Amino acid sequence: MPKSDAPSPSRAGRAAPPLRAVDGRVPGRRGLATRQRLVECTIELLASSPYRDLKVTDITRAAGTSPATFYQYFVDLETVLLAVAEQTATDGQQLVELIKGQQWKGNAGIGSAERLVDGFIDFWRTHRPTLRVLDLLSTEGDRRFRQIRVVMLNGMTKALASEIEAVQGSDCDVDPMAMAGALIGMLPQMAGHQGGFEAWDIPFDQVRESMIRLIYWGVNGPKVPKR
């Protein structure tokens, strides 16, 4: 099975290091609240303007604070975008609960696949502006954003691979991690292109149904002709 990009168990079990201000100090409760307000205002602004047009002064004006305060917590605009991406990825990791320990056979299996697809689509719609920035900066080669994206999807991929292995057992004719990676990789691509499908008169409810069926088939492993 291919190596995972996820943190090792020993690292994953450690407590996260405390957030620090730019000068290295650990902010108090008020400082953390200010930092979080800057992050939330950045998220709100990304919903109405391209990230390349965003300025530090826009964020501080929305947060009711000053650029000097901003620079206590973030080195530059990219640093606050990184914090936004990390917060979104943390929310995304909760989608693992829609995979682990679910029923995947018969009608119950279709229900599990449906909840996973709908859960991801809802997640995408809720975090659309942030995920677009995350995808764009990942594609442009920024390793920090790419790693956040990998970690967010890796947890789902590993969870689905475990379910595939449990369902198919020795009947697996495709590596479970490979199948899970293909299925999980499909989710953001389809969820992010709803407008494109509709522009080509492809009903998105049919795309959704196709996603559900692909997840179900991928987990249950229908045999395909040898070639």
C-alpha positions as CSV (number, residue, x, y, z in Angstrom):
1,M,0.0,0.0,0.0
2,P,1.4,3.4,-0.9
3,K,2.9,5.6,1.8
4,S,0.6,8.2,3.2
5,D,1.2,11.9,3.5
6,A,-0.6,12.0,6.8
7,P,1.3,12.7,10.0
8,S,2.7,9.6,11.7
9,P,0.7,8.3,14.8
10,S,3.4,9.6,17.1
11,R,3.2,13.1,15.6
12,A,-0.6,13.0,15.3
13,G,-1.0,12.2,19.0
14,R,1.0,15.2,20.1
15,A,-0.8,18.4,21.3
16,A,-0.8,21.1,18.7
17,P,1.8,23.9,19.5
18,P,0.2,27.1,20.8
19,L,-0.5,29.9,18.2
20,R,2.2,32.6,18.4
21,A,2.3,36.2,17.4
22,V,4.8,37.4,14.9
23,D,7.2,38.4,17.7
24,G,7.1,34.8,19.1
25,R,4.8,35.6,22.1
26,V,1.8,33.4,22.8
27,P,-1.3,35.7,22.6
28,G,-3.8,35.8,25.5
29,R,-7.5,35.3,25.2
30,R,-8.1,38.8,23.8
31,G,-5.2,38.4,21.3
32,L,-6.5,35.1,20.1
33,A,-10.0,36.7,19.6
34,T,-8.5,39.5,17.6
35,R,-6.6,37.0,15.4
36,Q,-9.7,35.0,14.9
37,R,-11.7,38.1,13.9
38,L,-9.0,38.9,11.3
39,V,-9.3,35.4,9.9
40,E,-13.1,35.5,9.8
41,C,-13.1,38.9,8.1
42,T,-10.7,37.6,5.5
43,I,-13.1,34.7,4.8
44,E,-16.0,37.1,4.4
45,L,-14.1,39.3,2.0
46,L,-13.0,36.4,-0.1
47,A,-16.7,35.7,-0.8
48,S,-17.0,39.1,-2.5
49,S,-13.7,39.8,-4.1
50,P,-10.8,37.9,-5.8
51,Y,-8.0,37.1,-3.3
52,R,-5.5,38.9,-5.6
53,D,-7.4,42.2,-5.1
54,L,-7.5,41.8,-1.3
55,K,-5.4,44.2,0.8
56,V,-4.4,44.1,4.4
57,T,-6.3,47.4,4.9
58,D,-9.5,45.8,3.6
59,I,-9.2,43.2,6.3
60,T,-8.4,45.5,9.1
61,R,-11.2,47.9,8.1
62,A,-13.7,45.0,8.2
63,A,-12.3,43.8,11.5
64,G,-12.4,47.3,13.0
65,T,-8.6,47.3,13.8
66,S,-5.4,48.7,12.4
67,P,-2.7,47.3,10.0
68,A,-0.3,47.5,13.0
69,T,-2.5,45.1,14.9
70,F,-2.7,42.8,11.8
71,Y,1.1,42.6,11.6
72,Q,1.3,41.5,15.2
73,Y,-0.4,38.2,14.1
74,F,0.4,37.8,10.4
75,V,3.6,38.5,8.5
76,D,1.7,39.3,5.3
77,L,-1.5,38.6,3.3
78,E,-0.4,35.1,2.4
79,T,0.1,34.2,6.0
80,V,-3.6,35.1,6.9
81,L,-4.7,33.2,3.8
82,L,-2.7,30.2,5.1
83,A,-4.6,30.5,8.5
84,V,-7.9,30.6,6.6
85,A,-6.9,27.5,4.6
86,E,-5.9,25.6,7.8
87,Q,-9.2,26.5,9.5
88,T,-11.1,25.2,6.4
89,A,-9.1,22.0,6.3
90,T,-9.9,21.4,10.0
91,D,-13.6,21.6,9.2
92,G,-13.1,19.3,6.2
93,Q,-11.5,16.6,8.3
94,Q,-14.8,16.2,10.1
95,L,-16.1,14.6,6.8
96,V,-14.2,11.4,7.9
97,E,-17.1,10.7,10.2
98,L,-19.3,10.2,7.1
99,I,-17.1,7.3,6.1
100,K,-15.8,5.5,9.2
101,G,-17.9,2.6,10.3
102,Q,-20.8,3.2,7.9
103,Q,-22.8,0.4,6.2
104,W,-21.9,0.0,2.5
105,K,-24.0,-2.9,1.3
106,G,-27.5,-2.7,-0.2
107,N,-29.8,0.2,0.5
108,A,-27.9,1.1,3.6
109,G,-24.8,1.4,1.4
110,I,-26.5,3.7,-1.1
111,G,-27.6,5.8,1.9
112,S,-24.0,6.0,3.1
113,A,-22.7,7.0,-0.3
114,E,-25.4,9.7,-0.6
115,R,-24.6,11.2,2.8
116,L,-20.9,11.4,1.9
117,V,-21.6,13.1,-1.4
118,D,-24.1,15.5,0.0
119,G,-21.9,16.2,3.0
120,F,-19.0,17.1,0.7
121,I,-21.1,19.2,-1.6
122,D,-22.5,21.1,1.4
123,F,-18.9,21.6,2.7
124,W,-17.8,22.9,-0.6
125,R,-20.7,25.3,-0.9
126,T,-20.1,26.6,2.6
127,H,-16.4,27.1,2.1
128,R,-16.4,27.8,-1.7
129,P,-14.3,31.1,-1.6
130,T,-11.6,29.6,0.6
131,L,-11.4,26.3,-1.2
132,R,-11.0,28.1,-4.5
133,V,-8.0,30.0,-3.1
134,L,-6.6,26.8,-1.7
135,D,-6.9,25.0,-5.0
136,L,-5.5,27.9,-7.0
137,L,-2.4,28.4,-4.8
138,S,-1.9,24.6,-4.6
139,T,-2.0,24.5,-8.4
140,E,0.5,27.4,-8.7
141,G,2.9,25.3,-6.7
142,D,2.8,26.8,-3.2
143,R,3.8,23.8,-1.1
144,R,2.2,25.1,2.1
145,F,-1.2,25.3,0.5
146,R,-0.7,22.0,-1.3
147,Q,0.2,20.3,2.0
148,I,-3.0,21.6,3.6
149,R,-5.0,20.2,0.8
150,V,-3.3,16.9,0.9
151,V,-3.9,16.5,4.7
152,M,-7.5,17.5,4.3
153,L,-8.2,14.8,1.7
154,N,-5.8,12.2,3.0
155,G,-7.9,11.5,6.1
156,M,-10.9,10.9,4.0
157,T,-8.9,8.7,1.5
158,K,-7.4,6.5,4.3
159,A,-10.9,6.1,5.9
160,L,-12.5,5.1,2.7
161,A,-9.7,2.7,1.9
162,S,-10.2,1.0,5.2
163,E,-13.9,0.6,4.4
164,I,-13.2,-0.8,0.9
165,E,-10.8,-3.3,2.4
166,A,-13.3,-4.3,5.1
167,V,-16.1,-4.8,2.5
168,Q,-14.2,-6.5,-0.2
169,G,-11.5,-8.4,1.8
170,S,-9.5,-10.7,-0.4
171,D,-11.7,-10.0,-3.4
172,C,-10.1,-6.6,-3.9
173,D,-8.7,-6.5,-7.4
174,V,-7.7,-2.8,-7.2
175,D,-5.5,-1.4,-4.4
176,P,-7.9,0.1,-1.8
177,M,-5.9,3.3,-1.4
178,A,-5.8,3.7,-5.2
179,M,-9.6,3.3,-5.4
180,A,-10.2,5.6,-2.4
181,G,-7.9,8.2,-3.8
182,A,-9.7,8.2,-7.1
183,L,-13.1,8.5,-5.5
184,I,-12.2,11.2,-2.9
185,G,-10.3,13.1,-5.6
186,M,-13.5,13.1,-7.7
187,L,-15.5,14.9,-5.0
188,P,-13.9,18.4,-5.1
189,Q,-13.6,18.3,-8.9
190,M,-17.3,17.6,-9.3
191,A,-18.5,19.9,-6.5
192,G,-16.4,22.8,-7.8
193,H,-17.8,22.6,-11.4
194,Q,-21.5,22.8,-10.8
195,G,-21.7,26.0,-12.9
196,G,-19.8,24.3,-15.8
197,F,-22.1,21.3,-15.9
198,E,-25.2,23.5,-15.9
199,A,-23.7,25.7,-18.7
200,W,-23.6,22.5,-20.8
201,D,-27.2,21.7,-19.8
202,I,-26.1,18.7,-17.6
203,P,-28.4,18.7,-14.6
204,F,-26.3,18.8,-11.4
205,D,-28.8,16.4,-9.7
206,Q,-27.7,13.8,-12.2
207,V,-24.1,14.6,-11.6
208,R,-24.8,14.1,-7.9
209,E,-26.5,10.8,-8.6
210,S,-23.5,9.6,-10.7
211,M,-21.2,10.5,-7.8
212,I,-23.3,8.5,-5.4
213,R,-23.3,5.4,-7.7
214,L,-19.5,5.7,-8.3
215,I,-18.8,5.8,-4.6
216,Y,-21.1,2.8,-4.0
217,W,-19.6,0.7,-6.8
218,G,-16.1,1.7,-5.8
219,V,-16.6,0.5,-2.3
220,N,-18.4,-2.7,-3.2
221,G,-16.1,-3.6,-6.0
222,P,-18.2,-4.8,-9.0
223,K,-16.2,-7.0,-11.2
224,V,-15.2,-5.6,-14.6
225,P,-14.2,-7.6,-17.7
226,K,-10.5,-8.4,-18.0
227,R,-8.7,-6.6,-20.8
